[in-house]
Every structure is written in C-alpha cells, then in structure tokens.
Amino acid sequence: MAALNASVEKAKASRREGTGPTEVHKLPKPKKKTAAKKQQAKKTTGRRPRSA
C-alpha cells in the first residue's frame, strides 16, 4: 500500500496538483455555421410489371 501511495504522490507532483489555484480560461463562443442546404433526392419512376 505504501508503494501505491508513493506512486500517487509522484503522479500528483508531476501534474502539479494541489500547488495553488488553477487558471480557468473561458472558451470563445463558436461562430454560427450556416445550415447546409439539403438537395432533395430525385424521384425515380417505379418499374411497372410487364403485362402478359
């Protein structure tokens, strides 16, 4: 268990956890994208069965 605690402490030190207040940056608002116009699929005429 001591090895695990030592490993955790080493990992926290490498990430500089708990060394003071962290900086929080606000993300810029994303620009609105224009909606892509959907092209309507062409209607295909259905095949008619042959009449015998």
Number of C-alpha atoms within 10 A of each C-alpha: 6 7 8 9 10 11 12 12 13 12 12 13 12 9 10 10 12 9 9 7 7 8 6 6 6 6 6 6 6 6 6 6 6 6 6 6 6 6 6 6 6 6 6 6 6 6 6 6 6 5 4 3
